[in-house]
Amino acid sequence: MLFSARIFALCASLTATAALGQGFDTSAEAAYVYDQGTGTVLLAKNEDTPLPPASMSKLMTIYMTFEAIADGRLTVDEVLPVSAEAAAYDGSSMFLDTTDRVSVEDLLRGVIVLSGNDASAVLAEALSPDGTEAGFARLMTQRAQQMGMMNSTFVNSNGWPAAGHRMSMEDLGILANRLITDYPTFYPLFAETEFAFDGRVPSNSRNRNPLLTLGIGADGLKTGHTQEAGYGLTGSAKQGDRRVIFVITGLQTREARAEEAERLVNWAFRQFAEKEVATAGTRIAEAEIWMGDAPTVGLTVAEDTTLLVPVLNEGGIDAEVVYSGPIEAPITAGDQLAELVINLDGLPEKRLPLVAETDVARGGFTTRLRTAALVLWDKFGPGADTAEEVPEEA
């Protein structure tokens, strides 16, 4: 039977009802905004729709290159040849040719800072099982699915327009989060604003990320643009202890992309704040016990818990403790028995596990006798339904 337990204490700082989450109206075709520390999705618009990602799909090539370095298949100072196929790419480029042999480190900067289509293809061919970019693209799709990116299919390594080459904004958010958390040593590469490879084409040496020099904590990740995709950006910014990851696509101009990205970052940091909602060891509610040496057990969170809440609204939080019970003894302190379900308008439902505050041993003879008496009373006592069932007529 599903029970709803009476809540004793919930941090007094929780006095916000979110109406701001749904209040941001983005002009992007699709968008995804994620608060990393609390795991809160602040904005989701067409987030699971597979769309042309343009150069933002290079983030998958970068991630798989980081993996190859981490497991020893590549080294940062290893030099790689440039194939005719890689050198033939137009668009964003390191301006490589087939006489070049380029270090993995330079190629990574060429992809991250310069958005080099050629550099991305060189890395792809080096890691491909058959030495081709198409073979690497198949690996990209497989690895993406393993990472939970179920709306991503790759045809090439760099986002060059191709039928079927698609990613969702949520998938790009997942990928950005993994790049930041899995490879913190490499992540500072995304904040580099300039890379003048071998003195070639100095006018092409600037990072296209429009937020890096604005002083708002932006430190990555990747822009993208094709005629089909429009202008997009997978970005991240950190202010204090908070980090926000965001993805937008489908903007009509470079200027619109820059303005929308900055507006999103400012909104995410200014309109939401972290609040401690529960402290480990503080009793939140009680759950009923069956056949125990105590009739109830206190419920608490296993560790201090922080949520993201809007900063301007007034009102109360909608929180409920739910569990299936009564819960049969014995119970050990720390056993998960229930969930604290928190709802803030405009934000996803949050479910926090609740654990037993103390041990509850199985009751002795007196407890069993009392329980049996209660069962009999419920079945046969005043108010019990003891009417004889009358068979239906044939």
KEKE-3310 file (N, C-alpha, C; in steps of 0.2 Angstrom, whole numbers, plus 5000, padded with zeros to 4 digits):
npx = (5004:5003:5010:5009:5019:5019:5027:5040:5051:5058:5070:5070:5074:5068:5057:5052:5042:5044:5042:5049:5056:5049:5048:5058:5060:5066:5074:5080:5080:5080:5085:5094:5097:5107:5110:5125:5129:5118:5111:5100:5088:5086:5080:5072:5069:5063:5072:5076:5075:5082:5094:5103:5120:5131:5147:5147:5146:5159:5163:5162:5171:5182:5180:5182:5195:5202:5199:5207:5219:5220:5219:5231:5232:5235:5247:5250:5260:5263:5264:5254:5250:5243:5229:5224:5210:5207:5214:5207:5195:5184:5179:5179:5196:5213:5221:5229:5240:5245:5258:5261:5264:5257:5256:5247:5242:5243:5233:5222:5220:5218:5206:5198:5200:5201:5191:5194:5190:5198:5208:5200:5196:5209:5212:5201:5204:5215:5211:5201:5195:5197:5204:5198:5187:5174:5173:5177:5166:5156:5160:5159:5145:5141:5148:5142:5129:5132:5135:5123:5118:5106:5100:5108:5117:5131:5139:5151:5166:5166:5155:5152:5140:5128:5117:5108:5116:5116:5112:5104:5100:5100:5108:5120:5122:5124:5136:5144:5145:5151:5164:5168:5168:5175:5187:5196:5209:5212:5201:5204:5208:5198:5195:5204:5208:5215:5225:5238:5243:5258:5260:5251:5239:5235:5223:5214:5215:5208:5197:5180:5170:5159:5158:5169:5177:5170:5169:5160:5162:5162:5169:5171:5161:5160:5157:5145:5140:5131:5122:5111:5109:5109:5115:5124:5128:5137:5140:5148:5148:5156:5152:5157:5154:5145:5141:5135:5129:5125:5115:5112:5103:5100:5099:5098:5109:5126:5127:5115:5116:5127:5121:5110:5116:5123:5113:5106:5115:5117:5103:5102:5111:5107:5094:5092:5096:5107:5100:5100:5091:5089:5096:5108:5104:5094:5078:5065:5052:5041:5039:5027:5029:5028:5026:5037:5049:5046:5033:5035:5048:5060:5064:5076:5088:5102:5113:5119:5108:5106:5097:5092:5084:5072:5075:5067:5053:5039:5031:5026:5034:5031:5031:5032:5033:5034:5030:5030:5020:5013:5030:5039:5047:5064:5073:5087:5097:5100:5095:5086:5070:5060:5054:5058:5048:5049:5042:5043:5036:5038:5051:5059:5052:5059:5067:5071:5081:5076:5081:5082:5082:5086:5090:5077:5071:5064:5049:5045:5036:5025:5023:5019:5008:5000:4999:4992:4980:4976:4974:4963:4954:4952:4946:4935:4930:4919:4911:4918:4916:4906:4896:4887:4892:4881:4876:4876:4861:4857)
npy = (4994:5011:5024:5041:5050:5060:5076:5082:5091:5102:5111:5128:5137:5134:5142:5145:5145:5139:5149:5154:5145:5141:5154:5159:5163:5157:5161:5152:5137:5125:5120:5118:5118:5116:5114:5109:5106:5103:5094:5099:5102:5117:5122:5116:5114:5107:5097:5084:5081:5075:5085:5094:5095:5103:5110:5107:5094:5090:5089:5076:5069:5075:5070:5056:5056:5061:5050:5040:5045:5044:5030:5026:5023:5034:5047:5064:5070:5063:5062:5064:5058:5068:5065:5064:5065:5071:5084:5089:5095:5109:5125:5128:5127:5121:5123:5112:5101:5087:5086:5088:5083:5081:5085:5077:5085:5098:5095:5093:5106:5113:5108:5112:5126:5132:5125:5116:5107:5098:5095:5087:5077:5070:5066:5057:5047:5042:5035:5026:5010:5005:5014:5025:5039:5037:5025:5028:5037:5028:5021:5032:5034:5022:5023:5034:5030:5021:5030:5035:5044:5044:5050:5053:5052:5048:5053:5058:5065:5078:5086:5091:5095:5082:5069:5062:5064:5068:5076:5078:5092:5089:5077:5083:5091:5081:5076:5087:5088:5076:5078:5089:5083:5070:5073:5083:5088:5091:5099:5114:5117:5121:5134:5142:5156:5158:5151:5150:5141:5136:5148:5150:5158:5170:5177:5168:5163:5164:5159:5155:5155:5166:5170:5169:5180:5188:5189:5182:5170:5160:5146:5137:5128:5123:5131:5130:5130:5129:5131:5123:5120:5132:5144:5138:5134:5125:5127:5132:5139:5145:5151:5156:5142:5136:5128:5130:5122:5123:5122:5128:5130:5134:5148:5163:5172:5176:5186:5185:5172:5175:5184:5177:5167:5173:5179:5168:5162:5173:5173:5160:5160:5171:5170:5159:5149:5140:5130:5123:5109:5098:5091:5079:5067:5074:5072:5070:5064:5051:5033:5020:5005:4987:4974:4977:4982:4994:5006:5015:5022:5035:5045:5050:5060:5053:5060:5078:5088:5098:5109:5117:5132:5145:5163:5174:5172:5170:5159:5142:5126:5111:5097:5079:5064:5048:5030:5012:5004:4997:4995:4981:4974:4966:4982:4991:5004:5017:5009:5011:5017:5026:5039:5057:5067:5081:5096:5109:5122:5123:5117:5101:5087:5082:5068:5062:5050:5042:5037:5025:5031:5025:5008:4995:4983:4966:4963:4955:4941:4948:4959:4952:4946:4958:4963:4953:4954:4966:4964:4955:4963:4973:4965:4959:4968:4981:4990:4983:4974:4962:4956:4942:4935:4936:4925:4928:4928:4915)
npz = (5000:4996:5005:5012:5020:5035:5035:5044:5045:5034:5026:5030:5021:5009:5001:4989:4974:4959:4945:4936:4928:4917:4911:4902:4886:4872:4857:4849:4839:4845:4862:4877:4894:4908:4924:4932:4945:4953:4944:4938:4925:4917:4906:4892:4876:4862:4864:4862:4849:4834:4826:4813:4818:4814:4816:4830:4832:4832:4845:4849:4842:4848:4861:4860:4855:4867:4875:4868:4871:4885:4887:4881:4867:4859:4859:4865:4859:4848:4830:4816:4799:4785:4776:4758:4757:4770:4769:4759:4763:4764:4771:4788:4794:4797:4787:4781:4772:4762:4764:4777:4794:4809:4826:4839:4849:4843:4833:4841:4846:4834:4831:4842:4844:4831:4824:4814:4800:4793:4802:4811:4803:4801:4814:4815:4805:4810:4822:4817:4814:4801:4795:4789:4788:4788:4794:4807:4810:4811:4823:4832:4832:4839:4851:4856:4859:4869:4879:4882:4873:4863:4853:4842:4827:4817:4802:4798:4804:4808:4806:4794:4781:4779:4774:4786:4797:4813:4829:4845:4855:4869:4869:4865:4877:4886:4881:4883:4897:4900:4894:4902:4915:4914:4908:4915:4915:4901:4898:4899:4887:4879:4883:4877:4867:4855:4842:4833:4822:4816:4810:4800:4790:4798:4801:4804:4816:4828:4841:4839:4848:4855:4869:4877:4880:4888:4902:4909:4915:4905:4898:4887:4874:4860:4844:4830:4813:4799:4783:4783:4797:4804:4816:4830:4847:4859:4875:4890:4907:4922:4938:4953:4963:4955:4939:4923:4909:4892:4877:4861:4845:4828:4826:4817:4814:4817:4826:4833:4839:4848:4856:4861:4868:4878:4885:4890:4899:4908:4913:4919:4929:4937:4940:4947:4962:4973:4986:5002:5005:5013:5027:5032:5044:5050:5055:5043:5041:5047:5046:5045:5054:5053:5063:5072:5085:5088:5083:5073:5062:5060:5046:5035:5025:5016:5014:5015:5006:4991:4981:4966:4966:4961:4963:4966:4968:4979:4991:4994:4995:4986:4993:4996:5006:5001:5002:5002:5012:5028:5033:5035:5049:5052:5052:5046:5051:5039:5028:5013:5013:5008:4998:4995:4987:4977:4970:4960:4952:4934:4934:4933:4942:4957:4965:4980:4989:5004:5020:5034:5050:5062:5069:5068:5077:5075:5082:5098:5107:5113:5104:5092:5096:5099:5086:5079:5086:5082:5068:5069:5074:5064:5055:5061:5070:5076:5063:5053:5038:5037:5031:5023:5008:4994:4982:4964:4954:4943)
capx = (5000:5007:5008:5012:5021:5019:5034:5041:5055:5061:5074:5066:5076:5064:5051:5051:5039:5047:5038:5054:5059:5045:5048:5063:5057:5072:5073:5083:5075:5081:5089:5095:5101:5108:5114:5129:5130:5112:5108:5093:5087:5083:5077:5072:5065:5065:5079:5077:5074:5089:5095:5110:5124:5136:5153:5146:5148:5167:5165:5162:5178:5187:5180:5185:5203:5204:5199:5212:5225:5219:5220:5237:5232:5238:5250:5249:5266:5263:5263:5250:5250:5237:5227:5221:5203:5207:5216:5202:5189:5183:5176:5184:5202:5220:5225:5234:5241:5247:5265:5261:5264:5255:5255:5240:5241:5241:5227:5216:5219:5215:5198:5194:5200:5200:5186:5197:5187:5204:5211:5195:5197:5215:5211:5197:5207:5220:5207:5197:5197:5199:5208:5193:5183:5167:5173:5177:5159:5152:5162:5156:5138:5141:5150:5137:5124:5135:5135:5116:5116:5102:5097:5114:5120:5136:5141:5158:5169:5166:5148:5151:5133:5127:5111:5108:5121:5111:5112:5099:5103:5101:5114:5126:5123:5127:5143:5148:5145:5156:5170:5171:5169:5179:5194:5197:5215:5211:5196:5206:5209:5192:5195:5210:5205:5219:5230:5241:5247:5263:5260:5247:5233:5234:5216:5210:5218:5204:5192:5174:5166:5159:5157:5175:5181:5165:5170:5154:5164:5162:5176:5170:5165:5161:5152:5143:5136:5130:5116:5105:5108:5109:5121:5123:5134:5137:5144:5148:5151:5156:5153:5158:5154:5140:5143:5129:5130:5119:5116:5107:5104:5095:5099:5099:5115:5131:5126:5110:5119:5131:5116:5106:5120:5125:5106:5104:5120:5115:5097:5103:5115:5104:5087:5092:5101:5107:5098:5101:5084:5089:5103:5109:5103:5088:5072:5060:5046:5041:5036:5025:5032:5024:5030:5043:5048:5044:5028:5037:5055:5062:5066:5081:5092:5108:5118:5116:5105:5105:5093:5092:5077:5071:5077:5063:5046:5037:5026:5028:5037:5027:5035:5029:5036:5030:5033:5025:5020:5018:5036:5040:5054:5068:5076:5094:5099:5103:5091:5082:5063:5055:5057:5055:5046:5049:5039:5044:5033:5043:5057:5058:5051:5065:5065:5077:5080:5075:5084:5080:5086:5088:5088:5071:5072:5058:5046:5044:5029:5020:5022:5016:5001:4996:4998:4987:4974:4974:4972:4957:4949:4951:4942:4929:4927:4914:4912:4920:4911:4906:4890:4888:4891:4875:4878:4872:4857:4860)
capy = (5000:5017:5029:5047:5051:5067:5079:5085:5097:5104:5117:5134:5141:5132:5146:5147:5141:5141:5151:5157:5140:5142:5160:5161:5162:5157:5161:5146:5132:5120:5123:5114:5122:5111:5115:5103:5104:5100:5090:5102:5105:5123:5124:5111:5116:5102:5095:5077:5081:5075:5090:5094:5099:5106:5108:5105:5086:5089:5087:5068:5067:5077:5066:5050:5057:5061:5043:5036:5047:5041:5023:5024:5022:5040:5052:5071:5072:5059:5065:5060:5061:5071:5061:5069:5066:5076:5090:5092:5098:5116:5128:5130:5123:5122:5123:5107:5098:5081:5085:5089:5078:5086:5082:5076:5091:5103:5094:5095:5114:5114:5106:5115:5133:5134:5121:5113:5101:5094:5092:5082:5071:5067:5062:5051:5042:5038:5031:5022:5003:5004:5020:5029:5044:5034:5020:5032:5039:5022:5021:5038:5032:5016:5026:5039:5026:5018:5036:5037:5049:5040:5053:5055:5047:5052:5051:5060:5067:5086:5090:5093:5093:5075:5066:5057:5066:5072:5075:5082:5096:5085:5073:5088:5093:5075:5076:5093:5087:5071:5081:5093:5079:5065:5075:5090:5090:5093:5104:5121:5119:5124:5141:5146:5161:5159:5146:5152:5135:5136:5154:5149:5162:5173:5179:5162:5160:5166:5155:5158:5156:5173:5171:5168:5186:5193:5190:5179:5163:5155:5142:5132:5123:5123:5133:5127:5134:5127:5134:5119:5120:5139:5145:5135:5134:5121:5131:5131:5144:5144:5157:5153:5135:5134:5128:5129:5119:5125:5121:5131:5129:5137:5155:5165:5176:5175:5190:5182:5167:5178:5188:5173:5163:5177:5180:5162:5162:5177:5170:5154:5162:5177:5169:5153:5149:5133:5130:5117:5107:5093:5089:5072:5066:5078:5069:5073:5061:5044:5028:5015:4998:4981:4968:4979:4983:5001:5007:5019:5024:5041:5045:5056:5059:5050:5065:5084:5089:5104:5109:5124:5135:5152:5167:5180:5170:5169:5154:5136:5121:5106:5091:5074:5058:5042:5024:5007:5001:4998:4992:4975:4974:4971:4987:4993:5011:5018:5006:5016:5015:5030:5045:5063:5070:5089:5099:5116:5124:5125:5113:5094:5084:5079:5063:5060:5044:5043:5031:5024:5035:5020:5001:4993:4975:4963:4962:4948:4938:4953:4962:4948:4946:4964:4963:4948:4957:4972:4961:4952:4969:4976:4961:4957:4972:4986:4993:4978:4972:4955:4953:4936:4937:4933:4923:4931:4923:4912)
capz = (5000:4995:5010:5011:5027:5037:5034:5051:5044:5028:5027:5030:5015:5004:5001:4982:4970:4953:4940:4931:4923:4910:4909:4897:4879:4868:4850:4846:4836:4850:4867:4883:4899:4913:4930:4933:4952:4956:4940:4936:4918:4918:4900:4887:4870:4856:4866:4860:4842:4831:4821:4810:4823:4811:4820:4837:4832:4833:4852:4849:4839:4853:4867:4858:4855:4874:4877:4866:4874:4891:4887:4878:4859:4856:4864:4863:4855:4842:4824:4811:4792:4783:4769:4753:4759:4775:4766:4754:4766:4764:4777:4794:4792:4799:4781:4781:4766:4762:4766:4784:4799:4814:4832:4841:4853:4838:4830:4845:4846:4828:4831:4847:4843:4824:4821:4808:4797:4791:4808:4814:4799:4803:4820:4814:4802:4815:4826:4814:4813:4794:4792:4785:4792:4788:4799:4813:4811:4814:4830:4835:4834:4844:4858:4859:4862:4875:4884:4883:4868:4859:4847:4838:4822:4814:4796:4797:4811:4809:4805:4787:4780:4776:4776:4792:4802:4817:4836:4849:4860:4875:4868:4866:4884:4889:4879:4886:4904:4900:4893:4908:4921:4913:4906:4918:4913:4894:4897:4898:4880:4876:4884:4873:4862:4849:4841:4827:4820:4811:4807:4794:4789:4805:4802:4805:4823:4834:4843:4837:4854:4857:4876:4881:4882:4891:4909:4913:4917:4900:4896:4882:4871:4853:4840:4824:4808:4792:4781:4785:4804:4807:4820:4836:4852:4865:4879:4898:4911:4929:4942:4960:4963:4950:4932:4919:4902:4888:4870:4857:4838:4823:4826:4810:4812:4822:4831:4837:4843:4853:4861:4865:4873:4884:4889:4893:4904:4913:4916:4923:4936:4941:4942:4951:4967:4976:4993:5005:5007:5019:5031:5034:5051:5052:5053:5039:5042:5050:5042:5050:5054:5054:5067:5074:5092:5088:5078:5067:5061:5057:5039:5034:5019:5018:5014:5014:4999:4989:4975:4963:4966:4959:4969:4967:4969:4986:4991:4997:4991:4986:4995:4999:5007:4999:5003:5002:5019:5033:5032:5039:5053:5055:5048:5048:5050:5032:5023:5009:5014:5005:4993:4996:4980:4977:4964:4959:4945:4929:4935:4934:4948:4960:4970:4985:4993:5012:5023:5041:5055:5067:5068:5071:5078:5075:5089:5102:5107:5114:5098:5087:5099:5098:5079:5078:5089:5077:5062:5070:5075:5058:5051:5064:5075:5074:5057:5048:5033:5038:5027:5019:5001:4991:4975:4959:4951:4936)
cpx = (5004:5005:5011:5013:5021:5026:5035:5045:5058:5064:5070:5068:5072:5057:5050:5047:5041:5042:5043:5056:5056:5045:5053:5060:5063:5070:5076:5078:5075:5086:5089:5099:5101:5112:5118:5129:5124:5109:5101:5093:5083:5078:5077:5067:5067:5071:5081:5076:5081:5089:5102:5114:5129:5143:5153:5147:5155:5168:5165:5169:5183:5187:5183:5193:5205:5204:5205:5219:5225:5221:5227:5237:5235:5242:5249:5254:5267:5261:5259:5250:5243:5235:5225:5214:5203:5209:5211:5196:5190:5181:5181:5190:5208:5224:5231:5234:5244:5255:5266:5261:5263:5254:5248:5238:5239:5234:5221:5215:5216:5208:5195:5194:5199:5194:5188:5193:5193:5207:5207:5196:5203:5215:5207:5200:5212:5217:5202:5199:5199:5202:5204:5189:5176:5167:5173:5170:5155:5154:5159:5149:5137:5143:5145:5131:5126:5134:5128:5114:5112:5099:5103:5116:5125:5138:5149:5160:5168:5160:5147:5144:5132:5121:5112:5112:5117:5113:5106:5103:5104:5107:5120:5127:5126:5134:5147:5150:5151:5163:5173:5172:5175:5186:5196:5204:5215:5206:5198:5207:5204:5191:5200:5206:5209:5224:5232:5246:5252:5263:5255:5240:5231:5227:5212:5212:5214:5198:5185:5169:5165:5158:5164:5178:5176:5165:5164:5156:5164:5169:5175:5163:5166:5155:5150:5139:5136:5123:5110:5104:5107:5115:5119:5129:5132:5142:5143:5151:5151:5157:5152:5158:5149:5143:5136:5132:5124:5121:5110:5108:5099:5094:5101:5105:5120:5130:5120:5112:5123:5126:5112:5110:5121:5118:5105:5109:5118:5108:5098:5107:5111:5097:5086:5097:5101:5104:5098:5094:5084:5096:5103:5108:5097:5082:5067:5053:5047:5037:5033:5028:5028:5029:5036:5043:5047:5038:5030:5045:5056:5065:5071:5084:5099:5114:5115:5114:5104:5101:5093:5085:5077:5072:5072:5056:5045:5032:5029:5031:5032:5031:5031:5033:5032:5034:5028:5025:5013:5024:5038:5047:5057:5071:5082:5094:5102:5099:5086:5074:5058:5058:5054:5054:5045:5047:5040:5041:5039:5050:5055:5057:5058:5063:5072:5076:5080:5077:5081:5085:5089:5087:5081:5071:5065:5055:5045:5037:5024:5018:5018:5008:4997:4994:4992:4980:4971:4971:4965:4952:4947:4946:4935:4926:4922:4916:4915:4915:4911:4900:4892:4887:4885:4877:4873:4867:4859:4856)
cpy = (5006:5022:5036:5049:5059:5070:5083:5092:5097:5111:5123:5139:5140:5136:5149:5142:5144:5143:5154:5152:5140:5149:5163:5159:5163:5157:5156:5141:5126:5122:5118:5117:5117:5114:5109:5101:5100:5095:5092:5104:5111:5125:5118:5113:5111:5099:5088:5076:5081:5080:5090:5098:5103:5105:5106:5097:5085:5087:5080:5066:5069:5072:5059:5050:5057:5054:5039:5038:5044:5034:5021:5023:5028:5043:5059:5073:5068:5063:5061:5063:5064:5068:5066:5070:5071:5083:5093:5095:5106:5119:5129:5125:5125:5123:5118:5104:5091:5080:5086:5083:5082:5082:5082:5082:5097:5102:5095:5102:5116:5113:5111:5123:5135:5130:5118:5107:5096:5091:5086:5076:5067:5063:5056:5046:5038:5033:5026:5015:5001:5010:5025:5034:5041:5028:5022:5034:5034:5021:5026:5036:5027:5019:5030:5035:5023:5024:5038:5043:5045:5043:5056:5049:5051:5049:5053:5063:5074:5089:5093:5090:5086:5072:5061:5059:5071:5071:5080:5086:5093:5081:5078:5090:5087:5075:5081:5091:5081:5074:5085:5088:5073:5067:5082:5093:5093:5099:5111:5122:5123:5132:5145:5150:5161:5153:5147:5146:5137:5143:5155:5154:5165:5175:5174:5159:5161:5161:5158:5158:5163:5175:5172:5174:5191:5193:5187:5172:5158:5152:5137:5132:5123:5126:5129:5131:5130:5131:5130:5120:5127:5139:5142:5136:5129:5124:5129:5137:5142:5150:5154:5145:5132:5133:5126:5127:5121:5124:5124:5130:5133:5144:5157:5169:5174:5180:5188:5176:5170:5181:5183:5168:5167:5178:5174:5161:5166:5175:5165:5155:5167:5175:5162:5153:5142:5134:5123:5115:5102:5092:5082:5071:5069:5074:5073:5070:5054:5040:5023:5008:4993:4976:4970:4981:4991:5002:5011:5020:5031:5040:5051:5055:5057:5055:5072:5085:5096:5104:5116:5126:5142:5157:5173:5178:5169:5163:5148:5131:5115:5099:5086:5068:5052:5036:5019:5004:4999:4993:4987:4975:4967:4976:4989:5000:5012:5014:5011:5013:5020:5035:5051:5066:5077:5091:5106:5118:5126:5121:5105:5092:5081:5074:5061:5054:5045:5036:5031:5027:5030:5013:5000:4986:4972:4962:4955:4946:4943:4957:4958:4947:4952:4965:4959:4951:4962:4969:4959:4958:4972:4972:4959:4962:4977:4990:4989:4976:4964:4952:4947:4938:4933:4931:4926:4926:4921:4916)
cpz = (5000:5001:5009:5018:5029:5038:5041:5049:5037:5028:5026:5024:5009:5004:4994:4978:4963:4947:4934:4926:4917:4908:4904:4890:4874:4861:4846:4844:4842:4855:4873:4887:4905:4918:4932:4940:4955:4951:4937:4929:4919:4912:4895:4882:4864:4858:4864:4853:4838:4825:4818:4815:4821:4815:4827:4838:4833:4840:4853:4847:4845:4859:4865:4857:4862:4877:4875:4869:4881:4892:4883:4870:4856:4861:4861:4859:4849:4836:4819:4804:4790:4776:4764:4755:4765:4773:4761:4757:4766:4771:4782:4793:4796:4793:4780:4774:4767:4764:4773:4788:4805:4820:4834:4845:4848:4835:4834:4846:4839:4827:4836:4846:4836:4821:4815:4806:4795:4797:4811:4810:4800:4809:4819:4811:4806:4819:4823:4813:4806:4791:4789:4790:4793:4793:4806:4815:4814:4821:4834:4837:4839:4851:4860:4862:4869:4881:4885:4878:4862:4853:4843:4833:4818:4807:4794:4804:4813:4808:4798:4785:4776:4778:4781:4798:4807:4825:4839:4853:4867:4875:4868:4873:4888:4888:4882:4893:4904:4899:4899:4914:4920:4911:4908:4916:4906:4894:4896:4891:4877:4878:4881:4867:4856:4848:4833:4825:4814:4807:4801:4795:4796:4806:4804:4812:4829:4835:4842:4842:4856:4864:4880:4883:4886:4898:4913:4915:4911:4898:4891:4879:4864:4849:4834:4820:4801:4789:4783:4793:4807:4811:4827:4841:4857:4869:4887:4901:4918:4933:4949:4959:4958:4943:4928:4912:4898:4881:4866:4849:4834:4824:4819:4809:4818:4828:4836:4841:4849:4859:4865:4870:4879:4888:4893:4899:4910:4917:4921:4929:4940:4944:4946:4956:4970:4983:4996:5008:5012:5021:5033:5041:5053:5050:5049:5040:5046:5046:5047:5049:5056:5058:5070:5082:5093:5082:5072:5067:5058:5051:5038:5027:5021:5018:5013:5007:4997:4982:4973:4963:4963:4965:4970:4969:4977:4986:4995:4992:4991:4987:4998:5000:5005:5000:5003:5009:5022:5031:5037:5042:5051:5050:5051:5047:5043:5027:5020:5010:5010:5000:4995:4989:4981:4971:4965:4952:4940:4929:4935:4941:4951:4966:4974:4989:5001:5015:5031:5045:5060:5065:5071:5071:5077:5082:5092:5102:5108:5108:5093:5090:5098:5091:5077:5080:5084:5071:5063:5071:5069:5054:5054:5069:5072:5068:5052:5044:5033:5035:5023:5012:4998:4984:4970:4956:4944:4930)
residu = (MET:LEU:PHE:SER:ALA:ARG:ILE:PHE:ALA:LEU:CYS:ALA:SER:LEU:THR:ALA:THR:ALA:ALA:LEU:GLY:GLN:GLY:PHE:ASP:THR:SER:ALA:GLU:ALA:ALA:TYR:VAL:TYR:ASP:GLN:GLY:THR:GLY:THR:VAL:LEU:LEU:ALA:LYS:ASN:GLU:ASP:THR:PRO:LEU:PRO:PRO:ALA:SER:MET:SER:LYS:LEU:MET:THR:ILE:TYR:MET:THR:PHE:GLU:ALA:ILE:ALA:ASP:GLY:ARG:LEU:THR:VAL:ASP:GLU:VAL:LEU:PRO:VAL:SER:ALA:GLU:ALA:ALA:ALA:TYR:ASP:GLY:SER:SER:MET:PHE:LEU:ASP:THR:THR:ASP:ARG:VAL:SER:VAL:GLU:ASP:LEU:LEU:ARG:GLY:VAL:ILE:VAL:LEU:SER:GLY:ASN:ASP:ALA:SER:ALA:VAL:LEU:ALA:GLU:ALA:LEU:SER:PRO:ASP:GLY:THR:GLU:ALA:GLY:PHE:ALA:ARG:LEU:MET:THR:GLN:ARG:ALA:GLN:GLN:MET:GLY:MET:MET:ASN:SER:THR:PHE:VAL:ASN:SER:ASN:GLY:TRP:PRO:ALA:ALA:GLY:HIS:ARG:MET:SER:MET:GLU:ASP:LEU:GLY:ILE:LEU:ALA:ASN:ARG:LEU:ILE:THR:ASP:TYR:PRO:THR:PHE:TYR:PRO:LEU:PHE:ALA:GLU:THR:GLU:PHE:ALA:PHE:ASP:GLY:ARG:VAL:PRO:SER:ASN:SER:ARG:ASN:ARG:ASN:PRO:LEU:LEU:THR:LEU:GLY:ILE:GLY:ALA:ASP:GLY:LEU:LYS:THR:GLY:HIS:THR:GLN:GLU:ALA:GLY:TYR:GLY:LEU:THR:GLY:SER:ALA:LYS:GLN:GLY:ASP:ARG:ARG:VAL:ILE:PHE:VAL:ILE:THR:GLY:LEU:GLN:THR:ARG:GLU:ALA:ARG:ALA:GLU:GLU:ALA:GLU:ARG:LEU:VAL:ASN:TRP:ALA:PHE:ARG:GLN:PHE:ALA:GLU:LYS:GLU:VAL:ALA:THR:ALA:GLY:THR:ARG:ILE:ALA:GLU:ALA:GLU:ILE:TRP:MET:GLY:ASP:ALA:PRO:THR:VAL:GLY:LEU:THR:VAL:ALA:GLU:ASP:THR:THR:LEU:LEU:VAL:PRO:VAL:LEU:ASN:GLU:GLY:GLY:ILE:ASP:ALA:GLU:VAL:VAL:TYR:SER:GLY:PRO:ILE:GLU:ALA:PRO:ILE:THR:ALA:GLY:ASP:GLN:LEU:ALA:GLU:LEU:VAL:ILE:ASN:LEU:ASP:GLY:LEU:PRO:GLU:LYS:ARG:LEU:PRO:LEU:VAL:ALA:GLU:THR:ASP:VAL:ALA:ARG:GLY:GLY:PHE:THR:THR:ARG:LEU:ARG:THR:ALA:ALA:LEU:VAL:LEU:TRP:ASP:LYS:PHE:GLY:PRO:GLY:ALA:ASP:THR:ALA:GLU:GLU:VAL:PRO:GLU:GLU:ALA)
# end
